[in-house]
Amino acid sequence: MKDFSKELSFKTSRSSGAGGQNVNKVETAVTVLWKVGTSEFFSEEQKDLIRHKLQNRINADGVLFLSVSENRTQVMNKNKAIEKILELVNKALIIPKKRTATKPSKAQKQKRLDNKKKLSDKKENRRFKF
């Protein structure tokens, strides 16, 4: 897991939700900003992969946004935001393995045919024969 937290910048804003009178005075919500294109931690291929997989979170300037306002303190929200963005980017870098097609075994085929035959016989027995 790559830690590129030194390249992150932060913005704070007033959070919504619980907090009482405190919510109107203190900026506890944290927005993390990360410029994908200027990152020195990742190769160009990795940056392209990040841009492709996280395209709905990246704006026209190539900045990845993530807002967190889960906790009542700015420090906790900042730590949570760093954790989330690191996890998000590292998940985006994982390339899924290609699925190898396999055929069902003889035993599986036979079991399926037996079940079909059993069901067919059951339905056949429901019919009234003249």
N, C-alpha and C positions, 0 to 999 in steps of 0.2 A: 504494500500500500504506500503510494507516494505521498509525501507530506509537502505540499507547496504552499503552506499557510503564510509564508513570508511574502507571497505575491498578492495576497488578498487585501482589499481595502474595505472599510466599513462605513456605513451611514446609520445614524440612529434617528428614530422618530417616535412619536407618541403612540403607545400601544392601545388597542381597544380591549374591552372586556373587563374582568375583575381587577380591582386595585383601589377602589374607593376614591377618596379625594386625591390620592397620589397619582391616579391615571391621567389627570389633567395637567400635572406639573412636570413629571419626569419622563424623559425619553428612554423607554425601556426596550422598544422593538428595535431589532438590529437587521440591517440589510447588508448582505455580503456581496461585493462586486469583485469580479475576477476577469481580467482581459485575457481571453484564451490565446489570441494571436501573439502576444508579447511574452508568453511564458517561456522560461528557459529550462524548465523541468521536463518538458515533453518534446518529442520529435514532431516533425511536420505531419507524419502519418497519424500519430496519436492525436494531434490537434484536430486533424480532419475528422477522425473518428468521434472525438468529443463534440465537434460542431454538428456532425450528422445526427448523433444519438440524442443530443440535448438541444436541438434546434428550436424547440418551443420555449426554452428558458433563456436563449441568447438573443439579445437585441441586434439591431442593424449595425451597431458599432462593434460588435463582436464581444460584448460584455455579458458574462453569465451572472444572473441575479438570483439571490435566494434570501427570502425574508423569514425571520423567526420572531415570534412574540408569544411563545408558550409560557415563559416564566415571568415572574414579577421583577426580576433584577436584570439589568443590562449585561452584567458579567456572565450570568448563566445563559442568557440568550445568545451572547457572542460565542461562548464555548459550544453551545448546541449548533449554532450556524456553521462554525468551522467543522465540527464533526459531520454535519449533514452534507456540506459541499464536498468534503474529502470523500465521503462514502459515495456520493452521486457521481463524481468524476471517475473514481476508481471502478465503479460498476460499469460506467460507459466504456471503459477501456477493455473490459472482458469481451473477448471474441467467442461467440457460442460455437460449440463443436458441431461439425457436420453429422447429421444422422445417417447411420448406415442402415439401409433397408434389409430386413430379415424376413424369411418366409416362415410360416407356422410349421411346427413339427408334425410328423405323421400322427402322433398320439393326439395332438390338439385337433387336427382335422377329423380324426375318427370320433373324438368326443363330441365335436360339433355336429357331425352327421348322426350320431346316436341320439343326441338331444332333439334334432329335427325329426327323426323317425319316431321318437317317443311322443312328441307333440302331435305329429301327424296321425298316429294311431289313436291318441286320445280324442282328437277332433273327429276322426272316422267313426269312433264308437258312439258319438253323439247323434249321428245321423240315423234316421228311421228307415229301415230297409223294408220294401214292399214284397 
